[in-house]
C-alpha cells in the first residue's frame, strides 16, 4: 500500500509484530495428520520410483545360495529381498523392545497405585505439624 507521500515500490511492506508479542507470523492453517500422511505418501512414491529404477537397471542374473538351497534371480530383486529381510528383523526387535517397555510402565503404574501416598516431610516433621513445643 502506498500513501500520497511515498512513491509506489515493488518492495513488500514491513510486517507489524504479532499482537500477542511473538515475532512469528500468524499461520492460517495448522498441520494435520492428513497433511502429514500426504507428505509420507509422496515421499514413499518417490522412493518406490527410485527402487523400481534400481531393480530395472540391475537385471543381471546371479546365483543365490542360502541354507544349502541355491537359485538364480536378478541382482536387483536379490538385493530387495535382503533389504526387506533386514527391515523385518529390525521391526521384530523394535516391537519386542516396545512390548518390554509397555510392560515395565504398566508394572510401575500398578505398583505406584497400590502404595499409599507419602506426605513430604520437612525439617519440622510431617506437613501440617508445628514441630515440638518448647
C-alpha positions, 0 to 999 in steps of 0.5 A: 500500500502506498500513501500520497507521500511515498512513491509506489515500490515493488518492495513488500511492506514491513510486517507489524509484530504479532499482537500477542508479542511473538515475532512469528507470523500468524499461520492460517492453517495448522498441520494435520495428520492428513497433511502429514500422511500426504507428505509420507505418501509422496515421499514413499512414491518417490522412493518406490520410483527410485527402487523400481529404477534400481531393480530395472537397471540391475537385471543381471542374473546371479546365483543365490545360495542360502541354507544349502538351497541355491537359485538364480534371480536378478541382482536387483530383486536379490538385493530387495529381498535382503533389504526387506529381510533386514527391515523385518528383523529390525521391526521384530526387535523394535516391537519386542523392545516396545512390548518390554517397555509397555510392560515395565510402565504398566508394572510401575503404574500398578505398583505406584497405585497400590502404595499409599501416598507419602506426605513430604516431610520437612525439617519440622516433621510431617506437613501440617505439624508445628514441630515440638513445643518448647 
